[in-house]
């Protein structure tokens, strides 16, 4: 089975569907994703009662996220910059363990990483932060927000501190923790 974890909308001809699991070797390997190339064709499949045949979807493709699955993916048209200070539109990918919940079965303080990616299937993602434990306990979502005209990175997390379900928390950090994006 597949665990669709997040969907990133860039345009009606590029929507990325990120999978938490399985990985290319079931529980290890690269993370899978699908690309919706035509929102109209894709939605017609559902509107016509599944009889039209699934169209407008390409994949599966895979991304090397160091053995982690996609926990969140967001298109960031603005906010990220390179070393020269120029804007670089990119996907932000929050990568985490591909094992499935419930939280009672998951390990406390697992490693999560943050990547950027161009969206081109021929380009590998770039690791921006190897271990997010310094910034978030158990991040489940990522996005960019503006606070007082200053870009910040937002993590939505499960405050998972022990066995059992955690509470949701949103925390934002200065975008400087990410550094320049190649």
Buried (B, 14 or more C-beta within 10 A) or exposed (E): EEBBBBBBEBEBEBBBBBBBBBBBEEEEBBBBBBBBBBBEBBEBBEEEEEEEEEEBBEBBEBBBBEBBBBBBBBBBEEBBBEEEEEEBBBBBBBBBBBBEEEBEEBEEEBBBBBBBBBBEEEEEBBBBBEEBBEBBBBBBBBBBEEEEEEBBBBBBBBEBEEEEEBEEBEBBBEBEBBEBBE
